[in-house]
């Protein structure tokens, strides 16, 4: 039995060929799939923290490698650009160029101190969601990219909150993303900052 791949509130439905990329054969329910993904995502974040000293988070290779580390134990297509167009995101043939342009823009923001770190992280997150490079997991990947960017800048990760639910918190997040689509980043900044703690953190 394959898991129910219907999802709510802005998550990306999987095409049949993408659903067939499930690696653990024992998974039969959405709950089991969520548990497997959450464990894999935790390992992905640990990997990201480990390699920050020698890898630039604002590089194309890091974008794809991070997604592979976050979902590679669960999905065969982890880290690979989506092969179909979705109801969100740019045309699939433009994804690689758009990711390349975003990394160049984000590097320029950082080098020129164009934005304070948390605003740069939020803008990086939004553009990745807007591009939607992967079959699924784009929001979680984009938030982790933002968090690792913050750590690299010696800041604490942003307090996004428990966005796996489908309640008011996630609805506010989706609404803020849509405002950012219209170039109004204030709602997304306010949402991401929440009770944000800007104290620098040490890298070991």
C-alpha positions in Angstrom: 0.0 0.0 0.0 1.3 3.5 -0.8 0.6 6.5 1.5 -2.2 9.0 0.8 -0.3 11.7 -1.0 -3.1 14.3 -0.8 -1.9 17.3 1.1 -3.5 20.5 2.4 -2.8 24.2 2.7 -0.2 24.9 0.0 1.8 21.7 0.2 2.6 20.1 -3.2 0.6 17.0 -4.4 2.8 14.3 -5.8 2.4 12.9 -9.3 2.0 9.1 -9.5 5.6 8.6 -10.7 6.8 10.7 -7.8 4.8 8.7 -5.3 6.5 5.6 -6.6 9.8 7.0 -5.5 9.0 6.1 -1.9 12.0 4.1 -0.5 10.8 2.5 2.8 8.4 -0.2 1.7 6.7 -0.6 5.1 5.1 2.9 5.0 1.4 2.6 4.5 -0.1 5.8 6.1 0.4 9.5 6.1 1.4 9.4 9.7 4.1 6.8 9.1 5.4 8.9 6.2 5.5 12.1 8.3 7.5 10.2 11.0 10.0 8.9 8.5 10.4 12.4 6.9 10.8 14.1 10.2 13.6 11.8 11.2 15.3 12.3 7.9 14.9 16.1 8.1 16.6 16.1 11.5 19.5 14.2 10.0 19.6 16.7 7.2 19.8 19.6 9.6 22.6 17.9 11.5 24.5 17.4 8.3 24.0 21.0 7.3 25.4 22.3 10.6 28.4 19.9 10.3 29.4 21.1 6.9 28.8 24.9 7.3 32.5 25.6 7.9 33.6 24.2 4.6 30.4 24.6 2.4 28.8 27.9 1.4 25.1 27.7 2.1 24.6 30.2 -0.8 25.8 27.8 -3.5 23.8 25.8 -6.0 25.3 22.5 -5.0 24.3 23.1 -1.3 20.7 23.7 -2.3 20.4 20.3 -4.0 22.6 18.5 -1.5 20.6 19.7 1.4 17.3 18.5 0.0 18.9 15.1 -0.7 20.1 14.9 2.9 16.7 15.9 4.2 14.7 13.4 2.2 17.1 10.9 0.6 16.2 8.1 3.1 12.6 8.4 2.2 12.3 9.5 -1.5 14.3 8.3 -4.5 13.9 11.7 -6.2 15.3 13.7 -3.2 17.7 16.4 -4.4 16.5 16.2 -8.0 14.8 19.0 -9.8 11.1 18.2 -10.3 10.1 16.8 -13.7 6.6 18.2 -13.9 5.0 21.6 -13.5 2.9 22.3 -10.3 0.2 24.7 -9.4 2.9 26.7 -7.6 6.4 27.5 -8.8 8.1 28.4 -12.1 8.3 26.3 -15.2 10.4 23.2 -14.5 12.9 24.1 -17.3 13.7 27.4 -15.6 14.4 26.0 -12.2 18.2 25.5 -12.4 18.8 29.0 -13.8 16.5 30.5 -11.2 18.3 28.8 -8.4 21.6 30.0 -9.8 20.4 33.6 -10.0 19.0 33.4 -6.4 22.3 32.2 -5.0 24.1 35.0 -6.8 21.6 37.6 -5.5 21.7 36.3 -1.9 25.5 36.4 -2.0 25.4 40.0 -3.2 22.9 40.8 -0.3 25.3 39.3 2.1 28.5 40.9 0.7 26.9 44.3 0.4 25.0 44.2 3.8 21.9 45.0 1.8 19.6 43.4 4.4 20.0 42.5 8.0 20.5 38.8 8.4 17.0 37.7 9.2 15.5 39.7 6.3 18.1 38.2 3.9 17.1 34.8 5.3 13.4 35.4 4.8 13.9 36.7 1.3 16.1 33.6 0.5 13.3 31.4 1.9 10.6 33.1 -0.1 12.4 33.0 -3.4 13.1 29.3 -3.0 9.5 28.6 -2.3 8.5 30.7 -5.3 10.9 28.7 -7.5 9.7 25.4 -6.0 12.7 23.4 -7.3 11.6 19.9 -6.0 8.6 17.6 -6.3 7.9 18.1 -2.6 9.4 19.3 0.6 10.1 22.8 -0.8 8.8 24.8 2.2 10.7 22.7 4.7 13.8 22.9 2.6 13.5 26.6 2.2 13.0 27.2 5.9 16.1 25.0 6.6 18.1 27.0 4.1 17.1 30.2 5.9 18.0 28.7 9.3 21.4 27.5 8.1 22.0 30.9 6.6 21.2 32.5 10.0 23.6 30.1 11.8 26.3 30.9 9.3 25.8 34.5 10.1 26.1 33.7 13.8 22.4 34.2 14.5 19.8 31.9 15.9 17.5 30.1 13.5 14.1 31.9 13.0 11.2 30.7 15.2 8.9 29.5 12.4 6.7 27.5 14.7 5.0 24.1 14.1 4.0 24.5 10.5 3.2 20.9 9.9 -0.4 21.5 11.2 -3.2 22.9 9.1 -4.5 25.5 11.6 -4.3 29.2 12.0 -0.4 29.3 12.2 0.0 27.7 8.8 -2.8 29.8 7.3 -0.9 32.9 8.4 2.3 31.6 6.9 0.7 30.9 3.6 -0.9 34.3 3.6 2.5 35.9 4.3 4.1 34.0 1.5 1.4 35.3 -0.9 2.0 38.9 0.3 5.7 38.4 -0.4 4.7 37.2 -3.9 3.4 40.8 -4.3 6.7 42.2 -3.0 5.3 42.9 0.4 7.7 41.2 2.8 6.4 42.7 6.0 4.0 39.9 6.9 6.5 37.2 6.2 9.2 39.0 8.2 6.8 39.5 11.1 5.8 35.9 11.0 9.3 34.5 10.7 10.7 36.8 13.5 7.9 35.9 15.9 9.8 36.0 19.2 13.1 35.9 17.3 16.2 36.0 19.4 18.9 37.9 17.7 21.7 37.0 20.2 24.8 35.8 18.3 25.6 32.1 18.7 29.0 30.5 18.7 30.0 28.0 16.1 32.0 25.1 17.6 
